[in-house]
Amino acid sequence: MESSKETGCRDPEDAILCINECDFFGSAATMNMCSKCQKDMILLKQEHANLAAGSNKDIVYKRSSNDESELALADIAVASANLASQIS
């Protein structure tokens, strides 16, 4: 009988079940997950990274728009004061 090294297949004793307990086999190359669970994990990490990046952009945008609003209000106050001084 051929050995597992000759056929490229693993012995059942070497098999590692997926760490997500989905009843498929994992490997060290896929962090002991099956290929489906590994792909799902990668997609989930990318989704979280995209959400975090989007949240940071919203915070920066809101912060800059508040600064611009404050500047606009200050400009209006200065213009009003100038107008009042011209009328008096």
Helices and strands as residue ranges (DSSP letters): H 4-7, G 12-14, E 16-17, E 25-26, G 28-30, H 35-87
